[in-house]
C-alpha cells in the first residue's frame, strides 16, 4: 500500500478545520511564577522588578510597593508565532487578585526590535478577577506579550493567570507517545511528571509508553503511581528494540489506528527529558488552532545548565549531510534565555523529537517514519511533511530539559546510523550529486583517520556501504536495524581507541596540549593532506600527551603520535595511537569504497526512493512490531 493512501484517525479531520462548530473556550497557556523543580531558575518564569516579592508555582505575593513581571522565557505569550500560524486574533487574560488596596495589571508587548509598549492597564481594587482583552494582530515578524503587576498601596497576591480564546474548531484528541530502552528510571519519572499537574493529566486522552528493553519501566514506583492517575488511558506496549524510530512510530501507529477517535495530535517525547507540564498544554493548544495541520515542536533547554537554550530552531544542509543547523542567522544558540530574549520569529525546517507534536493528518498524508532505528528519523519525517505542505513550528516558550549534547561523545555506534540515514534522507528528499558527495564523505573519513579514530572511520564507511547496499542489505532497514546494531558494536570492539578508559590510566606527569588557532576554512583540505603525509612519514611528535575534549580537533590531535583524549562525558579517556598498518588498510578501503560510490550511488538513490512508500506503511511497521 502506498503511504499516501493509508487511512488513519484524523485523516478526515482536515476538511473539518474550518467547519462551523459550537463556540467553546480554549485555554492557550497559564502564567506560572516558578519552575516545577527546585533546580529550575524561577527567573525563567517571572522577574522581580522592585520591592519584596515571593514566588510560588501558581502565586505571586507582592509586598506593598513591589512590582514584578513575566517578561521571561515561560512567562511570555509568544504572539508572533500565534499570529503567523494560528487563527487566534484576540486573547482574554484573567488574573485572580487578592488585596486590600490597588493592584495595577499591565499588558506589555514587544516587537522585533525589542521595543516595549503598553497594550492595556487595569487598576484593580480589592479581591476579584481582572479581565483584559488583548488583540494579537501586530506581531507578524516578531514580539511577544506579557504581564506586569504593581502592588500600589497594599500587599497583594496574584494567582490563576490564564490566557484563553474562543474557537469553533472541533476538539482534538490528545495523545502522548514515549519510548524507552533500558532507561526505566528516567522513563518512569517522565511519565509520572505528566501526572503531577492535574490540568495537564486531564488533557491527555491517551498515553502510550513503548518499552523496548529488559529493565522494565512498569516495575518502577513512579510509573505505578502514574498508572493509578491515568488508569486505562495509559497504554504500556512491549516490542523488540527498534530504536527511537520504532518506539515513536509505535505511538503514532496506535494513536492513528483505523477506527480510533479523531482528529488526533500525537506528542512524541524522549524518555529522558525533564518535562515542564505547561509545555504539553501549550503545544496541544497551539495545534488545536493552527490554520492548517502542522508539526509543533518544543525547544530544548540544557538539563545541566537549565537556563540555556540549545537553539531557537533548526534546519538542514543536505548536500553536506548536516542537520541541527541554526534555522536563521538571528537564532539563539547555547545562550541563556534568562539573559537573552528571542524577539524575532524563527521558522524551523524540522523539530527534533525530544518533544514534537505530529497531527494525525500528517500520518494520513505521508505515512509513518522511516525504520531508521536511530538518528535522522525526525529530520527525514519533518522534511517529508514539509514537502507535502505540512510545515513545522518550533514554538518558543514551550520547552523540555534534555541532557546537554556536548556531554555526549560523538565516537559511538550512532555514527553508523547517522551516516547511512543522512545519505538516505538526502537521496530521497533532495537528491545527491555523487561526485560532490564522494568528496564530502572522503573528507569526513580521512579526518577520523588522521585523528587516530580508526573505529570511527570504519563505522562511517560501513554506513556508506549500507546506503549503497540498499534497504534490503545486511545493514539495511528490513529488520528495523537490529542486525546492523549488533554488527556495528561487534566491529567497533576491534578498535581499542573506541573504548572509554578510567582516568587513572593517564601516565603520571603527562602534559596537556591545548589547540592553538584554527585553520582557515579554505585551507582545511591542505592541512588534512599535510597531516596525512606527516603520519605516513612518521614525522609527528613522538611524546605522549593529554588533550581535553574541547581541544580534540582532528588537525590538533594529528600532530602527535600518541594521545589520551578526554571523553565528552568527562568520566573517562580514550587512548589513541598512530597505527600505520591499520591506517593504510583503511585508506585503501576508503579508495575502493569511494570508487564504488561514484558508480552505484545513482542506483542506490533510486532504490531507497522507491522503497520509502513501502517502508513507511502500517503493514511494514506492524511486521516489525510483531503485532
C-alpha positions in Angstrom: 0.0 0.0 0.0 1.3 3.5 -0.8 1.9 5.6 2.2 -0.3 8.4 1.0 -3.3 6.1 0.9 -3.1 4.9 4.5 -6.3 5.6 6.4 -5.7 6.9 9.9 -7.6 8.6 12.7 -7.6 12.2 11.9 -7.4 11.6 8.1 -10.9 13.1 7.7 -10.3 16.0 10.1 -8.6 18.3 7.6 -11.9 19.0 6.0 -13.3 19.9 9.4 -10.7 22.5 10.3 -12.9 25.4 9.1 -16.3 23.7 9.7 -18.7 25.6 11.9 -18.9 24.1 15.4 -20.4 25.5 18.6 -18.1 28.1 20.1 -16.0 26.9 23.0 -13.4 28.3 25.3 -9.9 27.2 24.8 -7.1 27.6 27.3 -3.9 28.5 25.5 -1.5 28.9 28.4 -1.1 29.6 32.0 1.2 32.1 33.7 3.3 30.2 36.3 5.7 32.1 38.5 8.3 29.4 39.3 9.5 26.1 37.9 8.4 22.6 38.5 11.7 21.7 40.2 14.0 23.4 42.7 16.9 23.2 40.2 14.9 25.4 37.7 15.7 29.1 37.9 12.5 31.0 38.8 13.7 33.8 36.5 12.6 31.7 33.6 9.0 32.4 34.7 8.9 35.8 36.4 11.0 38.7 37.3 11.1 40.8 40.5 11.3 44.5 39.4 11.0 46.2 42.7 10.5 45.5 46.4 9.8 42.2 48.2 8.1 39.5 46.0 7.7 35.8 46.9 7.1 33.4 44.0 5.4 30.0 44.1 4.4 27.9 41.2 0.9 29.4 40.9 1.0 32.5 43.0 2.9 35.8 43.2 3.0 37.5 46.6 3.9 41.2 46.5 4.5 43.4 49.5 3.1 47.0 49.3 5.0 48.9 46.6 6.5 45.8 45.0 6.4 45.1 41.3 7.0 42.0 39.1 6.5 41.0 35.5 6.5 37.9 33.3 8.8 39.1 30.5 10.6 35.8 30.7 11.0 32.6 28.7 8.0 30.8 30.1 6.1 33.9 31.2 5.6 35.5 27.8 2.8 34.8 25.3 4.8 34.3 22.1 2.4 36.4 19.9 4.4 36.3 16.7 4.1 32.5 16.5 0.4 32.5 17.3 -0.3 35.3 14.7 1.8 33.6 12.0 0.5 30.1 12.3 -2.9 30.1 14.1 -6.4 31.6 13.8 -6.1 33.3 17.2 -6.7 37.1 16.8 -7.7 38.0 20.3 -6.9 36.8 23.8 -8.8 37.0 27.1 -6.4 37.3 30.0 -7.8 36.5 33.5 -5.9 37.3 36.7 -7.1 36.5 40.2 -6.2 39.3 42.6 -6.3 39.4 46.4 -5.5 42.7 48.0 -6.9 45.4 50.4 -5.6 48.1 48.1 -4.9 48.8 44.4 -3.2 46.4 42.1 -2.2 47.6 38.6 -2.1 44.9 36.0 -0.4 45.9 32.8 -0.3 44.1 29.5 3.0 44.8 27.9 4.3 43.9 24.4 7.5 43.9 22.4 8.3 44.0 18.7 11.1 42.6 16.5 13.4 45.3 17.7 12.7 44.7 21.4 10.8 48.0 21.8 8.3 47.7 24.6 4.8 49.2 24.6 1.8 49.1 26.9 -1.2 47.4 25.4 -3.7 47.8 28.3 -3.9 48.6 32.0 -6.4 47.6 34.7 -6.4 49.4 38.1 -7.9 46.7 40.2 -9.2 47.3 43.8 -9.8 44.6 46.3 -10.3 40.9 45.7 -11.6 39.7 42.4 -10.8 38.8 38.8 -9.1 41.3 36.5 -10.0 40.6 32.9 -8.2 42.0 29.9 -8.9 41.6 26.2 -5.7 41.6 24.1 -5.5 41.7 20.3 -3.0 39.5 18.6 -2.6 41.5 15.4 0.8 43.4 15.2 3.4 40.6 15.7 3.9 39.0 12.3 7.7 39.3 12.3 8.4 39.1 16.0 7.4 40.2 19.5 5.6 38.8 22.5 3.1 39.8 25.2 3.5 39.6 29.0 2.0 40.9 32.2 3.3 43.4 34.8 2.0 43.7 38.3 2.2 46.6 40.8 1.0 46.4 44.4 0.4 50.1 44.6 -0.5 50.7 48.3 -1.0 47.3 50.0 0.3 43.7 49.8 -1.2 41.6 47.1 -1.4 38.1 45.8 -1.8 37.3 42.1 -2.8 33.8 41.0 -4.7 31.7 38.5 -3.5 33.6 35.5 -4.9 32.2 32.2 -4.6 33.2 28.6 -7.6 32.0 26.6 -9.6 32.4 23.4 -12.8 31.1 21.9 -12.9 28.8 18.9 -15.3 26.9 16.7 -12.7 24.3 15.8 -13.6 20.7 16.8 -11.8 19.4 19.9 -8.8 17.2 19.0 -7.8 14.0 20.8 -4.5 14.5 22.7 -2.1 11.5 22.7 1.4 11.4 24.1 4.0 8.8 22.9 7.1 8.0 24.9 9.6 5.2 24.0 12.4 3.7 26.0 15.2 1.2 26.0 16.6 0.3 29.5 16.2 3.8 30.9 13.5 2.6 33.2 14.0 5.2 36.0 14.2 8.1 33.5 11.1 7.0 31.6 9.1 6.4 34.8 10.0 9.8 36.0 8.9 11.4 32.7 5.6 9.6 32.7 4.9 10.4 36.3 5.7 14.1 35.7 2.8 14.3 33.3 0.6 13.1 36.2 1.8 15.7 38.7 -0.2 18.5 37.0 -3.9 17.7 37.3 -4.9 20.0 34.4 -2.3 18.6 32.0 -3.1 15.0 33.1 -6.7 15.5 32.4 -5.9 17.0 29.0 -4.2 13.8 27.8 -6.6 11.3 26.3 -4.1 8.5 25.6 -0.5 8.0 26.9 1.5 5.3 25.0 4.7 4.0 26.6 6.6 1.7 24.3 9.2 -0.3 26.3 11.8 -2.0 24.1 14.2 -3.0 26.9 14.7 -5.7 29.5 14.8 -3.4 32.6 11.1 -2.7 32.5 9.5 0.6 33.2 6.4 -0.9 34.7 8.4 -2.2 37.7 9.1 1.4 38.9 7.2 3.0 41.7 6.9 6.3 39.8 5.4 4.5 36.8 2.9 2.7 39.0 1.9 6.0 40.6 1.3 7.4 37.1 -0.7 4.3 36.1 -3.0 4.9 39.0 -3.6 8.5 37.9 -4.1 7.8 34.2 -6.0 4.5 34.5 -7.0 2.9 31.2 -5.7 6.0 29.3 -2.1 4.7 29.9 -1.1 2.0 27.4 2.1 0.0 28.1 3.5 -1.6 25.0 6.3 -4.2 24.6 8.2 -4.8 21.4 11.7 -5.6 20.1 14.3 -2.9 20.2 13.6 -0.9 17.0 15.4 2.2 18.3 13.8 5.6 18.6 12.2 5.4 15.2 10.4 2.2 16.1 9.4 3.4 19.5 8.0 6.7 18.4 6.3 5.2 15.3 4.5 2.7 17.6 2.8 5.6 19.4 1.8 7.2 16.1 0.7 3.8 14.8 -1.6 3.2 17.8 -3.0 6.7 18.1 -3.9 6.9 14.4 -5.3 3.3 14.1 -8.2 3.0 11.7 -11.4 3.4 13.7 -9.7 5.3 16.5 -11.4 8.6 17.5 -10.1 11.6 15.6 -8.9 14.1 14.8 -5.8 13.4 16.9 -2.5 15.0 17.8 0.4 12.8 18.9 3.1 14.4 21.1 6.4 12.5 20.8 8.6 12.8 23.9 12.0 11.4 24.8 12.2 9.2 27.8 15.0 11.1 29.5 13.7 14.6 29.3 12.6 16.6 32.3 9.1 17.9 31.5 7.6 21.3 32.1 3.9 20.1 32.1 2.9 23.6 30.9 4.8 22.9 27.7 2.4 20.0 27.0 -0.6 22.2 27.4 0.8 24.9 25.1 1.7 22.5 22.3 -1.7 20.9 22.3 -3.5 24.2 22.5 -1.4 25.6 19.6 -2.1 22.6 17.4 -5.8 23.0 18.1 -6.0 26.3 16.3 -3.3 26.2 13.6 -4.8 27.3 10.2 -3.7 24.0 8.6 -2.3 20.8 10.2 1.4 21.2 11.1 4.1 19.8 13.3 4.6 21.7 16.6 7.9 21.3 18.3 9.2 22.3 21.7 12.6 23.8 22.2 15.4 22.1 24.2 16.9 23.6 27.3 20.0 22.1 28.8 19.5 19.8 31.8 22.9 20.6 33.4 22.5 24.3 32.6 18.8 24.8 32.8 18.8 28.5 31.7 20.5 27.7 28.4 18.8 27.1 25.1 20.2 24.7 22.5 18.9 26.7 19.5 15.8 28.7 18.6 15.0 26.4 15.6 16.8 24.1 13.2 17.4 23.4 9.6 19.5 21.1 7.4 22.1 21.3 4.7 21.6 18.1 2.9 24.4 18.4 0.3 26.7 18.4 3.3 24.7 15.8 5.3 24.3 18.3 8.1 21.3 18.7 10.5 20.9 20.7 13.6 22.0 24.0 12.0 20.6 27.3 13.0 17.4 28.0 11.1 18.2 31.7 10.9 21.2 33.9 11.4 19.2 35.6 14.2 18.6 32.3 16.1 19.9 32.0 19.7 22.3 29.1 20.3 23.9 28.0 23.5 22.7 31.1 25.2 20.9 31.9 28.5 17.2 32.7 27.9 17.2 34.5 31.2 19.7 37.0 29.9 18.6 36.9 26.2 15.1 37.1 24.7 14.4 35.9 21.1 12.1 38.7 19.7 12.4 37.7 16.1 10.2 34.8 15.0 12.5 32.0 13.8 10.9 29.5 11.4 12.0 25.9 11.6 12.6 23.3 8.8 12.0 20.5 11.3 12.0 19.8 15.0 13.9 17.1 16.8 11.8 14.5 18.7 12.9 15.4 22.2 9.4 16.8 22.1 7.4 17.2 18.9 3.7 17.0 18.1 2.6 15.3 14.9 -1.0 15.8 13.8 -2.9 12.7 12.6 -3.4 14.4 9.2 0.4 14.1 8.7 0.4 10.4 9.2 -2.6 10.0 6.8 -0.8 12.1 4.2 2.8 10.9 4.3 2.8 7.7 6.3 4.8 6.7 9.4 8.5 7.4 10.0 11.3 5.5 8.2 12.6 2.5 10.1 16.0 4.1 10.6 16.4 2.7 14.1 18.3 5.8 15.3 19.4 9.2 14.0 17.8 11.3 11.3 14.3 9.8 11.7 12.9 13.1 13.0 14.7 15.1 10.3 13.5 12.9 7.5 9.9 13.0 8.7 9.9 16.7 9.2 11.3 17.3 5.7 8.8 14.8 4.2 5.9 16.6 5.9 7.2 19.9 4.8 7.4 18.8 1.1 3.8 17.6 1.4 2.7 21.1 2.6 2.7 20.3 6.3 5.2 22.7 7.9 6.9 22.7 11.3 6.7 25.4 14.0 9.3 25.3 16.8 7.2 27.1 19.4 9.1 29.5 21.6 8.0 29.4 25.2 7.5 25.6 25.1 10.5 23.6 26.1 11.8 20.5 27.9 15.1 19.9 29.6 17.3 17.4 27.9 20.8 16.1 28.6 23.4 18.6 27.2 24.6 17.3 23.9 28.2 18.4 24.5 28.4 15.8 27.3 28.0 13.0 24.7 30.9 11.7 22.8 30.5 11.5 19.0 32.6 8.4 18.5 29.9 5.7 19.0 27.8 3.2 17.2 25.3 6.0 16.3 27.8 7.3 13.7 26.8 4.3 11.5 23.1 5.2 11.6 23.9 8.9 11.2 26.0 8.2 8.1 23.6 5.8 6.5 20.4 7.6 7.3 21.7 11.1 6.3 22.6 9.7 2.9 19.2 8.1 2.6 17.4 11.3 3.6 19.4 13.4 1.3 18.8 11.0 -1.6 15.0 10.8 -1.0 14.3 14.4 0.0 16.7 16.3 -2.3 18.9 14.1 -4.3 22.7 13.9 -4.2 25.5 14.6 -6.6 27.7 11.5 -6.4 30.9 13.4 -7.3 30.4 16.2 -4.7 29.1 13.8 -2.1 32.1 11.4 -2.6 34.5 14.4 -1.8 32.5 15.2 1.3 32.4 11.5 2.5 36.1 11.1 1.8 37.0 14.2 3.8 34.9 13.0 6.8 36.6 9.6 6.9 40.1 10.9 6.4 39.7 13.4 9.3 38.8 10.5 11.5 41.8 8.5 10.3 44.3 11.3 10.8 42.9 11.8 14.3 43.7 8.2 15.0 40.0 7.4 15.3 40.2 4.2 13.2 37.0 2.7 14.6 35.1 5.9 13.8 36.5 5.8 10.2 35.4 2.2 9.8 32.0 2.9 11.3 31.4 5.8 8.8 32.5 3.6 5.9 30.1 0.9 7.0 27.3 3.5 6.9 28.2 4.4 3.3 28.3 0.7 2.3 24.9 0.2 3.9 23.5 3.1 1.9 24.9 1.5 -1.3 23.6 -1.9 -0.4 20.1 -0.6 -0.2 17.1 -1.1 2.1 17.4 -4.9 2.0 21.1 -5.1 2.6 22.7 -6.8 5.6 22.9 -3.4 7.3 19.7 -2.1 5.9 16.3 -1.4 7.4 14.4 -4.6 6.6 14.6 -5.8 10.3 14.3 -2.3 11.8 18.0 -2.0 12.5 18.7 -4.8 15.0 21.2 -6.8 12.8 23.1 -3.6 12.0 23.3 -2.5 15.6 24.7 -5.9 16.7 27.2 -6.0 13.8 28.5 -2.4 14.3 29.0 -2.9 18.0 31.0 -6.1 17.4 33.1 -4.4 14.7 33.9 -1.4 16.8 35.1 -3.6 19.6 38.2 -4.4 17.4 39.3 -0.8 17.7 40.9 -0.1 21.1 40.6 3.7 20.9 36.8 3.4 20.9 36.9 2.0 24.5 36.4 4.5 27.3 39.1 4.0 29.9 39.2 5.1 33.5 41.0 8.4 34.1 43.6 6.7 36.3 45.2 5.2 33.2 46.7 8.6 32.4 50.5 8.4 32.9 51.9 10.3 35.8 53.2 13.7 34.8 51.6 13.6 31.3 51.4 17.1 29.7 48.3 18.7 28.5 48.3 20.1 24.9 45.6 22.6 24.0 44.9 23.6 20.5 46.2 26.9 19.3 44.5 28.7 16.4 42.0 27.3 13.9 42.9 26.5 10.2 41.2 28.7 7.7 38.2 27.0 6.2 39.6 27.3 2.7 42.8 25.6 3.7 41.5 22.7 5.8 42.0 20.2 2.9 45.6 21.3 2.6 46.1 20.9 6.3 44.5 17.4 6.1 46.8 16.4 3.3 49.8 17.6 5.2 48.8 15.8 8.4 48.3 12.5 6.4 51.7 12.9 4.9 53.5 13.6 8.2 51.9 10.5 9.7 52.9 8.4 6.7 56.5 9.6 7.0 56.4 9.2 10.8 57.3 12.8 11.4 54.6 13.6 14.0 55.6 14.4 17.6 56.6 11.2 19.4 55.7 12.1 23.0 52.5 11.1 24.8 50.2 13.9 25.6 46.7 14.5 27.1 44.2 16.5 25.1 40.9 17.9 26.6 37.8 17.0 24.7 37.2 20.6 23.7 40.7 20.8 22.1 40.5 17.4 20.3 40.0 18.8 16.8 41.4 16.4 14.1 44.0 19.0 13.0 45.4 19.3 16.5 45.3 15.6 17.6 47.0 14.6 14.4 50.2 16.4 15.4 51.0 13.7 17.9 52.0 10.1 17.8 50.0 9.1 20.9 47.3 10.9 22.9 44.8 10.5 25.7 41.7 12.4 24.7 39.1 13.1 27.4 35.7 11.6 26.7 32.9 14.1 26.3 31.2 12.7 29.5 34.3 13.8 31.5 34.4 10.5 33.3 37.0 8.7 31.2 39.6 9.0 28.4 40.3 7.4 25.0 43.8 6.2 24.2 44.7 6.9 20.6 47.9 5.9 18.9 49.1 6.1 15.3 48.8 2.6 13.7 50.5 2.8 10.2 49.3 -0.6 9.1 45.7 0.0 10.1 45.7 3.5 8.6 47.0 2.1 5.3 44.4 -0.6 5.2 41.5 1.8 5.9 42.7 4.3 3.4 42.8 1.6 0.7 39.3 0.5 1.7 38.2 4.1 1.5 39.6 4.5 -2.0 37.7 1.4 -3.2 34.5 2.5 -1.4 34.5 6.0 -3.0 35.0 4.5 -6.4 32.1 2.2 -5.8 30.1 5.2 -4.5 30.6 7.1 -7.8 29.4 4.0 -9.8 26.5 2.9 -7.6 25.1 6.0 -5.8 22.5 6.9 -8.6 21.1 3.3 -8.5 21.1 3.3 -4.7 19.2 6.6 -4.6 16.5 5.1 -6.8 16.2 2.0 -4.7 15.7 4.0 -1.5 13.2 6.4 -3.1 11.1 3.5 -4.5 11.2 1.7 -1.2 10.1 4.5 1.0 6.4 4.2 0.4 6.5 0.5 1.4 8.8 1.1 4.4 6.5 3.7 6.0 3.2 1.8 5.8 1.3 0.5 8.8 1.8 -3.0 7.4 5.6 -2.8 7.4 5.7 -1.4 10.9 3.2 -4.0 12.2 5.5 -6.7 10.8 8.5 -5.1 12.7 6.5 -4.8 15.9 5.3 -8.4 15.7 1.6 -7.5 16.0 
